[in-house]
Amino acid sequence: MSTQFDLFTPTEEHRFLRDTLRRFVQDHVEPQAIEHDRLEKFNLALYRRLADEVGILGVTVPEEMGGGGMDATAAVICHEELSTSDPGFCLAYLAHAILYVNNVAVNASESQRDRFLPRALSGEWIGGMGMSEPGAGTDAVGAMSTTATPEGDDFLLNGSKMWITNGCINDTELGDVFLIYAKAPEGVSTFVVEKGMEGFALGQRIKGKTGMRASPTAELVFTNCRVPRANLIGEVGDSVTHMMRNLELERLTLAAMGLGIARRSLEVMNAYARERIAFGQPINRFGQIQTHIAQSYAEYMAARSYVYNVARNLNLNQPGNRMDTDGVKLICATTAKNVADRAMQVLGGYGYVSEYHVERLWRDAKLLEIGGGTLEAHQKNIARDLSRLEHLPS
Ligand SMILES: Cc1cc2nc3c(=O)[nH]c(=O)nc-3n(C[C@H](O)[C@H](O)[C@H](O)COP(=O)(O)OP(=O)(O)OC[C@H]3O[C@@H](n4cnc5c(N)ncnc54)[C@H](O)[C@@H]3O)c2cc1C
């Protein structure tokens, strides 16, 4: 067997992507991260640079459709690297590149892809996905109350979607384009809803979030919103399959964000513990501090290995990885939060202020235990899937 195999950066292309992103993050993402968190402001110009200078808005989209033609491992690399510096900005990237762009690329017809992808790949448009509602989160499908009523060649959408990342780009302006799930008489269906459509409005911009403050979050409101049949993705009532297919990649990339948070937190605490002197010696000589550092490293490496192993087996075009995409999100969310927490502890008072980043990473990490599926949802799904197996996968 080759000794050269690198689970985390398996090919030259992956190496190039990671190196390019590290430079981009250091030069452009890092200098703005603290300020955009403080102001709860989305950096639209920086998002557009991801298209122009890194070319990753369609990282998983086939090249013939204008994308990067890469795999789930590449998507993981993008989210891990961006989240070492600014998870809030990365969440906006995820909502666009994974929840909107990847979903359209995999599930839309050719003519829909021609209409809805190019401006999203160039960064002219910012997109998102609306599944959650004020009264429907974990039970998204069962409790969904947004309706799609056929009328002639159109559908009329009524209801609202809550917590939508990129739902707005600032306090007053909507994002550009959304995949919206709504209940038609035949069942849950998927529609592309564009800014400017009659009956489509920004409800509230959600402010005062604990973390992920550089990502814009909004409520979207549909009042007899007229959506042409040409904007229906797939058939009426067949959303659940492509919803699930996309959610697997969402969970995997959210897990990758947790890796970025954990890695940065570990680097900060390790460097600090080497330099900080107490009782005449560097604090990394104290056993309790060593526990924080070593425990964090081992948990991070275990989580990282799990994520990249799931990524390398994930087929972007087919569902079938539910249990392990739930698994990586379950592990990485809490690992990220715990490692950021330990970093704060190791830094003492300095960990409690923005300069060293870890308090922001700690606040951002908490979202991973809720958004894209709560910890309890992952536990419920894994236990259900396991209960159907005689033996664990070998
Ligand atoms: C910053 C942010 C960004 C988001 N972005 C998006 C987005 O872009 N698009 C989108 O569609 N959604 C988005 N969401 C919504 C997110 O996915 C939901 O918040 C999440 O799925 C949980 O739903 P809920 O908040 O309604 O909580 P609920 O589902 O009401 O859950 C409340 C509590 O009950 C528990 N619970 C519920 N059911 C069960 C059960 N069967 N067994 C055990 N416990 C249970 C939950 O785990 C949780 O602890 C975002 C949320 C946030 C905070």
The ligand as an SDF file (V2000), in Angstrom:
LIG
                    3D

 53 58  0  0  0  0  0  0  0  0999 V2000
  -28.0390   31.5160   12.5580 C   0  0  0  0  0  0  0  0  0  0  0  0
  -29.0040   30.5180   11.9600 C   0  0  0  0  0  0  0  0  0  0  0  0
  -28.9840   30.3110   10.5960 C   0  0  0  0  0  0  0  0  0  0  0  0
  -29.9070   29.4210   10.0160 C   0  0  0  0  0  0  0  0  0  0  0  0
  -29.9510   29.3040    8.6280 N   0  0  0  0  0  0  0  0  0  0  0  0
  -30.9670   28.5880    8.0690 C   0  0  0  0  0  0  0  0  0  0  0  0
  -31.1410   28.5880    6.6400 C   0  0  0  0  0  0  0  0  0  0  0  0
  -30.3660   29.1980    5.8890 O   0  0  0  0  0  0  0  0  0  0  0  0
  -32.2120   27.8930    6.1320 N   0  0  0  0  0  0  0  0  0  0  0  0
  -33.0830   27.2120    6.9150 C   0  0  0  0  0  0  0  0  0  0  0  0
  -34.0180   26.6270    6.3990 O   0  0  0  0  0  0  0  0  0  0  0  0
  -32.9230   27.1790    8.2800 N   0  0  0  0  0  0  0  0  0  0  0  0
  -31.8980   27.8690    8.8630 C   0  0  0  0  0  0  0  0  0  0  0  0
  -31.7510   27.8640   10.2420 N   0  0  0  0  0  0  0  0  0  0  0  0
  -32.7220   27.1350   11.0720 C   0  0  0  0  0  0  0  0  0  0  0  0
  -32.1400   25.9240   11.7760 C   0  0  0  0  0  0  0  0  0  0  0  0
  -31.8540   24.8920   10.8740 O   0  0  0  0  0  0  0  0  0  0  0  0
  -33.1490   25.5360   12.8770 C   0  0  0  0  0  0  0  0  0  0  0  0
  -33.0200   26.5260   13.8920 O   0  0  0  0  0  0  0  0  0  0  0  0
  -32.9160   24.1630   13.4350 C   0  0  0  0  0  0  0  0  0  0  0  0
  -33.2370   23.1870   12.4800 O   0  0  0  0  0  0  0  0  0  0  0  0
  -33.7570   23.9190   14.7100 C   0  0  0  0  0  0  0  0  0  0  0  0
  -35.0950   24.2530   14.5130 O   0  0  0  0  0  0  0  0  0  0  0  0
  -35.8560   25.1930   15.5760 P   0  0  0  0  0  0  0  0  0  0  0  0
  -34.9840   26.3600   15.8270 O   0  0  0  0  0  0  0  0  0  0  0  0
  -37.2180   25.4320   15.0610 O   0  0  0  0  0  0  0  0  0  0  0  0
  -35.9070   24.3600   16.8960 O   0  0  0  0  0  0  0  0  0  0  0  0
  -37.0050   23.1710   17.2870 P   0  0  0  0  0  0  0  0  0  0  0  0
  -37.0860   22.2200   16.1660 O   0  0  0  0  0  0  0  0  0  0  0  0
  -38.2480   23.8350   17.7490 O   0  0  0  0  0  0  0  0  0  0  0  0
  -36.2670   22.5480   18.5000 O   0  0  0  0  0  0  0  0  0  0  0  0
  -36.3070   23.0680   19.8190 C   0  0  0  0  0  0  0  0  0  0  0  0
  -35.6560   22.0450   20.7340 C   0  0  0  0  0  0  0  0  0  0  0  0
  -36.4390   20.8310   20.7250 O   0  0  0  0  0  0  0  0  0  0  0  0
  -35.6220   19.7340   20.3630 C   0  0  0  0  0  0  0  0  0  0  0  0
  -36.3960   18.7420   19.6080 N   0  0  0  0  0  0  0  0  0  0  0  0
  -37.2450   18.9610   18.5750 C   0  0  0  0  0  0  0  0  0  0  0  0
  -37.7390   17.7880   18.1280 N   0  0  0  0  0  0  0  0  0  0  0  0
  -37.1800   16.8130   18.8850 C   0  0  0  0  0  0  0  0  0  0  0  0
  -37.2840   15.3950   18.9260 C   0  0  0  0  0  0  0  0  0  0  0  0
  -38.0360   14.7140   18.0570 N   0  0  0  0  0  0  0  0  0  0  0  0
  -36.5600   14.7290   19.8500 N   0  0  0  0  0  0  0  0  0  0  0  0
  -35.7650   15.3890   20.7260 C   0  0  0  0  0  0  0  0  0  0  0  0
  -35.6340   16.7320   20.7420 N   0  0  0  0  0  0  0  0  0  0  0  0
  -36.3260   17.4350   19.8320 C   0  0  0  0  0  0  0  0  0  0  0  0
  -34.5130   20.3470   19.5290 C   0  0  0  0  0  0  0  0  0  0  0  0
  -33.3740   19.5130   19.4330 O   0  0  0  0  0  0  0  0  0  0  0  0
  -34.2470   21.6320   20.2800 C   0  0  0  0  0  0  0  0  0  0  0  0
  -33.4420   21.3780   21.3940 O   0  0  0  0  0  0  0  0  0  0  0  0
  -30.8090   28.6980   10.8370 C   0  0  0  0  0  0  0  0  0  0  0  0
  -30.7770   28.9010   12.2250 C   0  0  0  0  0  0  0  0  0  0  0  0
  -29.9120   29.8010   12.7950 C   0  0  0  0  0  0  0  0  0  0  0  0
  -29.9650   30.0100   14.2850 C   0  0  0  0  0  0  0  0  0  0  0  0
  1  2  1  0
  2  3  1  0
  2 52  2  0
  3  4  2  0
  4  5  1  0
  4 50  1  0
  5  6  2  0
  6  7  1  0
  6 13  1  0
  7  8  2  0
  7  9  1  0
  9 10  1  0
 10 11  2  0
 10 12  1  0
 12 13  2  0
 13 14  1  0
 14 15  1  0
 14 50  1  0
 15 16  1  0
 16 17  1  0
 16 18  1  0
 18 19  1  0
 18 20  1  0
 20 21  1  0
 20 22  1  0
 22 23  1  0
 23 24  1  0
 24 25  2  0
 24 26  1  0
 24 27  1  0
 27 28  1  0
 28 29  2  0
 28 30  1  0
 28 31  1  0
 31 32  1  0
 32 33  1  0
 33 34  1  0
 33 48  1  0
 34 35  1  0
 35 36  1  0
 35 46  1  0
 36 37  1  0
 36 45  1  0
 37 38  2  0
 38 39  1  0
 39 40  1  0
 39 45  2  0
 40 41  1  0
 40 42  2  0
 42 43  1  0
 43 44  2  0
 44 45  1  0
 46 47  1  0
 46 48  1  0
 48 49  1  0
 50 51  2  0
 51 52  1  0
 52 53  1  0
M  END
$$$$
